[in-house]
Amino acid sequence: YRHIEMKAPGIIERTSVSEPVQTGIKAIDSLIPIGRGQRELIIGDRQTGKTAIAVDTIINQKQAHSFTNESDKIYCIYVAIGQKRSSVAQIVKKLEDAGAMDYTLIVSATASEAAALQFIAPYSACSMGEYFRDNGMHALIIYDDLSKHAVAYRQISLLLRRPPGREAYPGDVFYLHSRLLERAAKMSEEKGSGSLTALPIIETQAGDVSAYIPTNVISITDGQIFLESELFYKGRRPAVNVGISVSR
């Protein structure tokens, strides 16, 4: 058994990010490359292709799984938080059709589940990812999405009569996401050289990146892929705004 809440590895246990995660999307791999052990935020309005980027990244790992070398493989975990059951079923079907379920775990706490289960789902999935990381393997975890995770936490906090802060979120909503995302890391050789890469997703309202939860998660992560609805409707897929997007 593993604890759902684990302390993030310290700076001594980590090493610098040096190996890439191939998403299979040219615009991202060339302009905003993602490294193994990095935390890269995917942010944009609803229906701009955020989940599509995440699912395509999972499917693209199939090529690496055809190799026998374990260090090339990336095991994927997809966490659905507060989504419709039909949406999750569609994603599962897409992954099954592509043959990606052989190396993918799906953790789901749909909108019909209790808020407490939606709150706990990403932490549980992260513990699964840490199993791969701590055993010298590589894992990729996708949190879809942390906006709904924050809403579930707000719901629990208000029911517990905790004092509300900005946008009625409790005061420790930053810590809610920071302690989760800090667990993604590239481990040192002494610790097995494993890695856990995180791709959290945040949904914005009318492109407002300066709202409370988006600014929190932008400051926690190592960069962001910003998707614009305007580009999406012009027919550019993925609708990545390369001016605002960055990978640190």
Backbone bond lengths (Angstrom), bond angles and torsions (degrees), N, CA, C in turn:
res aa  C-N    CA-C-N  psi(-1)  N-CA   C-N-CA  omega(-1)  CA-C   N-CA-C  phi
1 Y - - - 1.458 - - 1.527 110.31 -
2 R 1.309 115.91 148.30 1.467 121.56 176.35 1.520 108.41 -121.95
3 H 1.327 116.46 150.40 1.456 120.25 174.86 1.526 109.28 -72.86
4 I 1.333 116.19 144.38 1.467 120.36 177.08 1.528 109.51 -69.99
5 E 1.323 115.76 -40.58 1.481 121.30 178.45 1.526 108.00 -101.06
6 M 1.324 115.70 112.70 1.464 120.19 177.55 1.525 108.69 -119.53
7 K 1.331 115.25 147.72 1.465 119.14 177.97 1.529 108.65 -70.80
8 A 1.326 116.79 136.76 1.471 121.31 179.58 1.526 110.01 -65.82
9 P 1.350 118.09 144.98 1.467 119.70 179.55 1.526 111.98 -61.72
10 G 1.315 115.81 143.87 1.469 121.32 -179.94 1.518 111.56 -76.73
11 I 1.318 115.69 175.13 1.474 121.17 -175.52 1.531 111.89 -66.17
12 I 1.334 117.85 -29.84 1.474 121.62 -179.31 1.527 110.37 -69.89
13 E 1.333 116.28 -34.11 1.474 120.79 -177.37 1.527 112.49 -78.35
14 R 1.340 116.61 -11.80 1.470 120.63 -176.45 1.523 111.27 -99.27
15 T 1.314 114.43 166.83 1.467 120.80 170.05 1.524 107.36 -136.92
16 S 1.325 116.67 167.45 1.465 119.01 -176.12 1.532 111.22 -70.60
17 V 1.321 115.48 150.58 1.467 122.19 -179.03 1.527 108.36 -73.86
18 S 1.348 116.29 123.66 1.470 119.40 -176.46 1.528 113.75 -134.11
19 E 1.338 117.46 -20.41 1.474 120.19 -178.36 1.524 110.31 -101.24
20 P 1.332 118.26 141.69 1.469 119.09 -178.04 1.527 113.97 -86.50
21 V 1.331 115.19 156.56 1.467 122.54 168.03 1.527 105.28 -105.81
22 Q 1.317 116.53 116.35 1.468 120.00 -179.19 1.523 109.07 -83.09
23 T 1.323 116.46 115.08 1.472 119.79 179.97 1.526 111.27 -83.89
24 G 1.334 116.44 -20.67 1.462 119.88 -176.53 1.518 112.49 84.75
25 I 1.346 116.20 0.92 1.473 120.95 178.47 1.533 106.84 -107.50
26 K 1.324 116.00 115.84 1.472 122.03 -172.33 1.525 112.25 -56.78
27 A 1.339 116.79 -44.46 1.471 121.27 -177.07 1.523 111.32 -59.56
28 I 1.335 116.59 -35.82 1.472 120.46 -178.19 1.527 110.26 -82.54
29 D 1.335 117.53 -48.32 1.470 121.01 -176.48 1.530 113.10 -63.50
30 S 1.344 117.34 -28.20 1.466 119.18 -178.46 1.524 112.83 -92.89
31 L 1.333 117.71 -39.24 1.470 120.66 -173.94 1.526 113.65 -99.01
32 I 1.339 116.54 -37.03 1.478 120.25 -176.50 1.530 107.93 -128.78
33 P 1.344 118.74 64.43 1.469 119.89 -174.39 1.525 112.72 -63.93
34 I 1.326 114.95 145.13 1.469 121.38 -179.92 1.529 107.80 -109.33
35 G 1.334 116.18 134.67 1.464 121.03 -179.87 1.518 111.44 -102.89
36 R 1.320 116.07 158.64 1.473 120.78 177.36 1.524 109.28 -70.91
37 G 1.311 116.55 120.32 1.460 122.11 -176.86 1.516 112.61 101.77
38 Q 1.329 116.46 0.44 1.472 121.20 -179.67 1.529 110.28 -89.14
39 R 1.337 115.62 163.17 1.475 121.15 173.28 1.519 107.11 -121.22
40 E 1.312 115.70 109.93 1.472 120.95 -175.97 1.524 108.93 -117.52
41 L 1.318 115.50 119.40 1.468 121.19 -177.96 1.526 111.16 -80.97
42 I 1.335 116.08 136.15 1.472 121.42 171.61 1.524 105.73 -107.95
43 I 1.326 116.03 114.60 1.467 120.37 -172.32 1.526 110.70 -128.67
44 G 1.330 115.76 141.85 1.464 120.22 179.08 1.516 110.70 171.00
45 D 1.326 115.48 170.63 1.472 120.93 177.74 1.528 110.39 -66.74
46 R 1.334 115.59 170.73 1.469 118.72 176.93 1.531 109.80 -67.66
47 Q 1.316 114.39 149.41 1.475 122.13 -179.74 1.538 113.33 59.26
48 T 1.336 115.74 44.39 1.475 118.52 174.97 1.532 111.12 -118.37
49 G 1.323 117.10 7.17 1.469 120.77 175.66 1.511 115.19 91.22
50 K 1.346 118.07 27.84 1.475 121.16 179.17 1.530 110.38 -67.91
51 T 1.338 115.91 -51.08 1.467 120.69 -179.60 1.524 110.42 -64.67
52 A 1.332 116.95 -34.60 1.474 120.97 -179.91 1.528 111.15 -59.97
53 I 1.347 116.89 -40.82 1.473 120.84 177.83 1.527 109.66 -62.71
54 A 1.341 116.02 -44.95 1.461 121.31 -178.99 1.529 111.43 -62.75
55 V 1.332 116.68 -46.33 1.471 121.58 -178.59 1.532 110.37 -66.48
56 D 1.331 116.95 -40.72 1.476 120.41 177.52 1.529 111.19 -62.03
57 T 1.335 116.15 -36.81 1.469 120.72 178.18 1.524 110.41 -64.08
58 I 1.338 116.61 -41.68 1.473 120.78 177.79 1.532 109.85 -61.94
59 I 1.337 116.18 -48.55 1.473 120.92 -177.79 1.532 110.94 -61.92
60 N 1.341 116.54 -35.25 1.470 120.99 -178.84 1.529 113.00 -66.80
61 Q 1.345 117.20 -19.53 1.472 119.94 -179.99 1.532 112.09 -74.55
62 K 1.332 116.71 -9.17 1.474 120.80 -178.40 1.527 111.24 -59.26
63 Q 1.329 115.64 -37.78 1.466 120.79 -179.06 1.531 110.71 -60.37
64 A 1.346 116.23 -43.03 1.467 120.80 179.82 1.524 111.28 -65.62
65 H 1.340 116.72 -30.62 1.469 120.45 -178.49 1.525 112.68 -76.87
66 S 1.337 116.86 -6.61 1.466 119.40 175.19 1.535 110.28 -81.63
67 F 1.349 116.69 -14.38 1.468 120.70 177.12 1.525 109.58 -82.80
68 T 1.332 115.35 155.04 1.470 119.05 178.70 1.526 111.18 -86.06
69 N 1.327 116.95 -21.91 1.464 121.05 -177.83 1.532 110.42 -70.36
70 E 1.333 115.75 120.60 1.472 121.81 -176.75 1.523 112.30 -65.14
71 S 1.334 117.39 -28.82 1.471 120.31 -176.90 1.530 112.39 -71.17
72 D 1.338 117.56 -16.13 1.470 120.81 178.03 1.522 111.94 -84.85
73 K 1.330 116.30 -25.14 1.470 120.68 -172.40 1.525 112.10 -78.61
74 I 1.323 115.44 144.25 1.467 120.98 173.17 1.525 107.49 -124.47
75 Y 1.320 115.87 119.20 1.468 120.79 176.77 1.525 108.21 -85.13
76 C 1.317 116.67 138.93 1.464 120.43 -172.56 1.528 111.93 -112.42
77 I 1.319 115.16 143.08 1.470 121.73 175.51 1.521 106.97 -128.92
78 Y 1.318 115.75 126.29 1.467 120.54 179.03 1.524 107.93 -113.66
79 V 1.325 116.77 121.92 1.469 121.92 -179.44 1.523 109.21 -109.39
80 A 1.317 116.28 116.65 1.468 121.22 177.66 1.523 108.31 -99.80
81 I 1.336 116.65 118.05 1.472 121.35 -177.93 1.524 108.82 -116.79
82 G 1.321 116.50 119.56 1.467 121.58 174.37 1.512 115.28 65.34
83 Q 1.338 117.02 24.02 1.463 119.72 178.46 1.527 110.79 -94.08
84 K 1.326 115.71 167.05 1.463 120.02 175.50 1.525 108.73 -71.10
85 R 1.329 115.89 146.85 1.464 119.49 178.81 1.525 111.53 -60.67
86 S 1.331 115.64 -36.62 1.470 120.18 -179.18 1.530 111.07 -63.51
87 S 1.357 116.05 -37.38 1.475 120.49 178.99 1.525 110.81 -64.89
88 V 1.343 115.61 -43.18 1.469 120.50 179.71 1.530 109.51 -64.72
89 A 1.339 116.52 -41.81 1.471 121.29 179.39 1.529 111.19 -61.51
90 Q 1.335 116.40 -37.81 1.475 120.84 178.39 1.530 111.03 -64.45
91 I 1.342 115.64 -40.96 1.471 120.70 179.91 1.527 110.17 -65.82
92 V 1.338 116.22 -43.93 1.471 121.16 178.62 1.531 109.78 -59.59
93 K 1.330 116.08 -44.16 1.476 121.26 -179.90 1.527 110.17 -61.81
94 K 1.339 116.44 -43.48 1.470 121.02 -179.72 1.532 110.68 -62.22
95 L 1.340 116.17 -42.25 1.466 120.62 -179.95 1.526 111.25 -69.00
96 E 1.335 116.36 -38.26 1.471 120.59 177.98 1.526 110.82 -63.82
97 D 1.340 115.78 -44.45 1.472 120.69 -179.47 1.530 111.52 -62.01
98 A 1.336 115.84 -33.42 1.472 120.19 -179.17 1.531 112.13 -85.99
99 G 1.326 116.82 -4.92 1.466 121.27 -178.71 1.511 112.96 74.04
100 A 1.341 116.07 25.10 1.472 120.80 -176.26 1.528 112.82 -90.67
101 M 1.338 117.74 -10.42 1.472 119.64 -177.38 1.531 112.57 -72.74
102 D 1.346 116.94 -10.49 1.474 120.92 178.57 1.525 111.24 -65.80
103 Y 1.334 117.12 -25.40 1.472 120.47 -177.79 1.531 111.46 -129.28
104 T 1.333 117.08 19.45 1.472 120.73 -176.40 1.521 111.30 -122.99
105 L 1.332 115.21 137.21 1.472 122.10 172.19 1.520 107.45 -107.34
106 I 1.334 116.59 142.96 1.466 119.33 175.74 1.520 108.58 -122.32
107 V 1.327 115.22 123.65 1.469 122.03 175.84 1.520 105.75 -111.82
108 S 1.328 116.14 123.66 1.466 118.72 -173.60 1.526 111.57 -129.54
109 A 1.326 116.09 128.48 1.468 122.56 169.72 1.521 104.88 -127.99
110 T 1.323 115.84 92.31 1.470 120.79 -172.52 1.526 111.79 -73.87
111 A 1.328 115.57 173.86 1.469 122.05 -177.86 1.526 111.71 -61.45
112 S 1.345 116.89 -24.81 1.468 120.51 -178.84 1.532 112.47 -82.44
113 E 1.343 116.84 -9.31 1.472 120.43 178.98 1.532 109.76 -81.73
114 A 1.323 115.01 164.90 1.465 120.94 178.21 1.530 110.16 -65.12
115 A 1.332 115.89 150.78 1.475 121.29 -179.79 1.529 111.21 -58.90
116 A 1.341 116.50 -34.30 1.469 120.48 -179.54 1.530 111.17 -63.53
117 L 1.337 117.07 -36.36 1.467 120.54 178.63 1.526 110.94 -71.65
118 Q 1.339 116.05 -36.99 1.469 120.00 176.54 1.530 110.29 -65.23
119 F 1.334 115.78 -34.95 1.467 121.51 179.50 1.531 110.91 -67.51
120 I 1.336 116.42 -39.92 1.468 121.05 -172.10 1.535 113.31 -86.04
121 A 1.348 116.88 -20.30 1.476 120.92 -173.88 1.533 114.34 -54.78
122 P 1.357 119.80 -50.16 1.471 118.23 -178.44 1.522 114.17 -63.50
123 Y 1.336 117.26 -34.09 1.470 120.43 178.94 1.530 110.54 -67.42
124 S 1.347 115.93 -40.84 1.470 120.66 178.17 1.525 109.95 -62.06
125 A 1.338 116.20 -45.78 1.465 121.23 -179.17 1.526 111.05 -64.40
126 C 1.333 116.21 -36.86 1.462 120.92 -179.79 1.533 110.64 -64.70
127 S 1.340 116.57 -36.76 1.466 120.82 176.80 1.524 110.81 -63.30
128 M 1.338 115.91 -36.60 1.474 120.17 176.65 1.530 109.97 -65.22
129 G 1.339 115.67 -41.01 1.464 120.55 177.81 1.519 111.78 -65.04
130 E 1.341 116.20 -35.58 1.469 121.07 179.94 1.526 111.82 -67.11
131 Y 1.333 116.21 -27.30 1.473 119.67 176.02 1.531 109.22 -59.87
132 F 1.345 116.50 -46.91 1.468 120.54 178.91 1.529 110.48 -65.84
133 R 1.354 115.16 -44.90 1.466 120.41 -177.83 1.532 111.53 -59.36
134 D 1.327 116.68 -44.69 1.466 121.15 -175.18 1.524 113.23 -77.91
135 N 1.333 117.44 -11.64 1.463 121.17 178.20 1.531 112.09 -105.89
136 G 1.334 115.50 23.48 1.459 120.82 174.32 1.513 114.97 76.22
137 M 1.338 116.85 13.92 1.469 120.54 178.34 1.532 109.54 -104.16
138 H 1.316 115.80 177.18 1.468 120.65 -178.74 1.525 109.67 -118.10
139 A 1.320 115.94 135.65 1.468 120.29 -179.67 1.520 110.29 -133.61
140 L 1.329 114.65 152.93 1.467 122.52 177.07 1.519 107.16 -125.69
141 I 1.324 117.15 125.58 1.468 120.29 -179.80 1.526 110.07 -118.53
142 I 1.326 114.94 134.74 1.468 121.15 -178.85 1.519 108.29 -117.84
143 Y 1.331 117.13 120.43 1.473 122.00 177.51 1.527 108.15 -99.78
144 D 1.330 116.88 109.97 1.472 120.53 -175.34 1.529 110.24 -121.24
145 D 1.311 124.08 96.51 1.443 122.02 -4.96 1.518 108.58 -132.71
146 L 1.346 115.47 164.11 1.462 120.94 -174.98 1.526 112.84 -78.15
147 S 1.332 118.07 -13.22 1.478 120.63 174.61 1.526 109.06 -65.17
148 K 1.340 115.39 -45.20 1.470 120.44 179.71 1.528 110.74 -70.37
149 H 1.330 115.80 -29.48 1.466 120.45 176.41 1.529 109.89 -64.42
150 A 1.337 116.66 -43.70 1.470 121.61 178.54 1.525 111.05 -64.91
151 V 1.339 116.87 -37.34 1.473 121.54 178.83 1.531 109.91 -64.89
152 A 1.340 116.95 -41.30 1.473 121.09 178.31 1.528 110.17 -63.61
153 Y 1.342 116.25 -40.40 1.464 120.73 179.33 1.528 110.89 -67.44
154 R 1.331 116.35 -38.57 1.470 121.07 176.81 1.523 110.22 -61.82
155 Q 1.334 115.54 -41.97 1.469 121.63 179.49 1.530 110.70 -59.67
156 I 1.335 116.01 -46.95 1.473 121.38 179.76 1.526 109.72 -63.25
157 S 1.340 116.29 -45.82 1.470 121.34 -176.81 1.525 112.19 -62.91
158 L 1.331 116.95 -41.12 1.467 120.35 179.55 1.527 110.90 -68.62
159 L 1.332 116.69 -35.65 1.470 120.42 176.39 1.524 111.11 -66.00
160 L 1.337 115.77 -31.21 1.468 120.89 179.06 1.528 111.90 -85.53
161 R 1.351 115.87 5.55 1.470 123.04 178.44 1.534 112.48 61.24
162 R 1.316 116.38 33.98 1.467 119.69 175.59 1.524 108.13 -79.82
163 P 1.325 118.50 144.88 1.472 119.54 -175.72 1.525 111.97 -64.00
164 P 1.344 117.62 127.37 1.461 120.08 179.75 1.526 111.93 -79.11
165 G 1.323 116.06 149.75 1.470 121.73 176.99 1.512 110.37 -114.82
166 R 1.320 116.86 -138.56 1.469 121.89 -179.21 1.539 110.90 -62.65
167 E 1.323 116.16 134.57 1.478 124.23 -177.50 1.535 111.76 54.17
168 A 1.329 116.46 27.61 1.476 125.71 178.70 1.526 113.43 67.15
169 Y 1.342 117.68 9.62 1.466 120.03 175.13 1.524 108.70 -78.21
170 P 1.337 118.27 150.78 1.471 119.34 176.86 1.529 110.88 -70.28
171 G 1.307 116.90 165.37 1.469 121.67 -174.81 1.516 114.37 -64.13
172 D 1.346 118.13 -26.04 1.471 120.39 -175.16 1.533 113.20 -99.29
173 V 1.342 116.54 25.37 1.472 119.27 -178.55 1.539 111.28 -68.42
174 F 1.329 117.73 -25.48 1.474 120.54 175.68 1.527 109.56 -67.02
175 Y 1.324 115.52 -44.59 1.475 121.28 179.74 1.525 110.89 -64.54
176 L 1.321 116.68 -30.69 1.470 122.82 177.94 1.531 110.49 -54.01
177 H 1.337 116.07 -46.51 1.463 120.43 -177.57 1.529 113.02 -89.95
178 S 1.336 117.22 -31.97 1.471 119.02 -177.58 1.528 110.85 -65.99
179 R 1.334 117.44 -40.91 1.468 119.08 -178.53 1.527 111.79 -70.29
180 L 1.327 116.26 -22.96 1.467 120.83 177.42 1.531 110.55 -78.92
181 L 1.339 116.31 -48.26 1.465 120.25 -174.21 1.528 113.07 -76.36
182 E 1.342 117.47 -23.97 1.466 120.17 178.67 1.528 111.62 -68.66
183 R 1.324 116.82 -15.29 1.467 120.12 -179.34 1.531 111.81 -76.20
184 A 1.321 117.10 -13.60 1.470 120.91 174.13 1.525 107.63 -78.36
185 A 1.337 116.95 126.80 1.464 119.80 -174.46 1.522 111.26 -160.42
186 K 1.330 114.50 160.27 1.472 121.27 170.01 1.514 105.69 -105.34
187 M 1.344 116.41 117.48 1.459 120.97 -173.51 1.538 111.53 -82.82
188 S 1.334 114.97 154.33 1.466 120.83 -179.96 1.534 110.25 -73.04
189 E 1.335 116.54 169.91 1.475 121.17 -179.62 1.521 111.27 -61.49
190 E 1.334 116.90 -37.07 1.478 121.00 179.56 1.527 111.00 -62.75
191 K 1.332 115.87 -29.06 1.469 121.16 -178.46 1.536 112.22 -96.72
192 G 1.329 116.60 9.70 1.466 119.38 173.68 1.518 116.08 102.01
193 S 1.329 118.09 -1.58 1.481 123.43 177.80 1.528 114.93 58.31
194 G 1.327 117.02 24.36 1.469 120.42 176.71 1.518 110.64 -78.27
195 S 1.335 116.41 171.22 1.468 118.95 177.99 1.519 111.00 -149.50
196 L 1.318 114.91 152.85 1.469 122.03 172.58 1.525 106.53 -130.14
197 T 1.317 115.78 116.20 1.469 122.17 -179.81 1.521 108.41 -102.41
198 A 1.316 117.55 133.60 1.472 120.75 -178.70 1.523 110.75 -112.95
199 L 1.323 115.73 134.46 1.466 122.00 172.62 1.528 108.15 -122.05
200 P 1.338 116.98 82.73 1.467 118.23 176.78 1.525 110.79 -73.85
201 I 1.313 116.62 149.54 1.468 121.82 178.64 1.525 108.32 -117.01
202 I 1.322 116.85 135.89 1.468 122.70 176.64 1.524 108.35 -127.06
203 E 1.326 115.01 133.52 1.468 119.92 177.79 1.526 109.21 -99.21
204 T 1.328 116.47 125.08 1.469 120.46 178.94 1.528 110.17 -96.88
205 Q 1.322 115.51 161.22 1.468 121.55 176.28 1.524 108.19 -104.72
206 A 1.320 117.21 115.58 1.477 123.48 179.14 1.534 112.27 52.07
207 G 1.335 115.62 41.28 1.467 121.34 175.83 1.510 115.43 69.08
208 D 1.344 117.51 18.32 1.471 121.26 -177.68 1.529 110.03 -83.76
209 V 1.329 116.07 95.09 1.469 121.53 -179.53 1.525 110.91 -79.47
210 S 1.339 116.96 -15.22 1.467 120.41 -176.18 1.527 112.98 -90.41
211 A 1.331 118.20 10.35 1.471 120.87 175.84 1.534 109.29 -69.39
212 Y 1.315 116.48 172.75 1.473 121.55 -171.48 1.535 112.99 -62.89
213 I 1.326 117.45 -59.00 1.471 121.14 -175.49 1.541 111.61 -66.35
214 P 1.349 119.76 -45.40 1.473 118.24 176.82 1.529 114.23 -56.15
215 T 1.350 117.74 -44.05 1.482 119.51 -179.63 1.527 110.83 -65.98
216 N 1.335 116.52 -37.29 1.471 120.57 177.08 1.524 110.81 -58.34
217 V 1.326 115.81 -52.80 1.471 120.18 -174.02 1.531 111.12 -71.53
218 I 1.338 117.88 -32.73 1.474 120.82 175.68 1.533 109.60 -60.86
219 S 1.347 116.16 -40.38 1.469 119.51 -178.29 1.530 112.44 -73.28
220 I 1.333 117.89 -22.63 1.471 121.31 179.40 1.531 110.66 -82.11
221 T 1.334 116.87 -38.94 1.468 120.70 -171.79 1.532 112.91 -82.17
222 D 1.353 114.64 169.76 1.473 121.76 -178.03 1.525 111.82 -95.07
223 G 1.305 117.19 27.79 1.466 120.19 -179.69 1.513 110.09 139.13
224 Q 1.334 115.95 169.78 1.469 118.74 -178.79 1.523 111.41 -144.67
225 I 1.328 114.44 148.23 1.465 121.91 172.85 1.520 104.73 -105.37
226 F 1.331 116.36 110.83 1.463 120.86 -174.82 1.524 110.17 -97.22
227 L 1.321 116.64 119.81 1.461 122.02 -179.90 1.524 109.44 -102.52
228 E 1.325 116.52 132.86 1.463 121.47 -176.58 1.521 110.48 -112.29
229 S 1.334 115.72 131.72 1.466 119.92 -179.45 1.534 111.27 -64.84
230 E 1.339 116.29 -31.96 1.472 120.59 179.59 1.534 111.10 -61.14
231 L 1.331 115.65 -44.81 1.470 120.69 178.31 1.526 110.49 -67.31
232 F 1.336 115.37 -36.38 1.469 120.93 -179.25 1.524 110.49 -62.48
233 Y 1.346 115.58 -44.62 1.470 119.80 -178.76 1.529 112.25 -72.79
234 K 1.344 116.11 -19.96 1.475 119.74 174.89 1.530 111.29 -77.30
235 G 1.331 115.01 -8.20 1.467 119.75 178.12 1.511 114.44 96.90
236 R 1.345 117.71 8.74 1.462 119.43 177.24 1.531 109.24 -87.08
237 R 1.323 116.30 114.89 1.461 120.61 179.80 1.527 109.01 -126.61
238 P 1.320 120.45 127.54 1.457 127.36 -5.38 1.535 111.34 -69.87
239 A 1.324 115.76 147.48 1.471 122.18 -174.10 1.527 111.61 -83.35
240 V 1.333 116.49 53.68 1.468 121.65 -175.42 1.524 110.12 -80.49
241 N 1.329 115.44 125.88 1.467 121.20 172.43 1.527 106.47 -87.41
242 V 1.330 116.51 101.69 1.469 120.48 -173.91 1.525 112.74 -71.22
243 G 1.330 117.32 -15.28 1.463 121.02 178.36 1.510 112.29 -72.73
244 I 1.332 116.72 -42.31 1.472 121.34 -177.83 1.532 110.96 -89.26
245 S 1.332 116.99 -30.31 1.469 120.84 -178.12 1.524 110.55 -68.36
246 V 1.336 115.29 145.11 1.468 120.18 -177.69 1.532 109.28 -153.29
247 S 1.330 115.95 150.51 1.461 121.03 173.58 1.519 107.32 -128.35
248 R 1.337 116.59 120.62 1.475 119.57 -175.64 1.523 110.62 -96.76
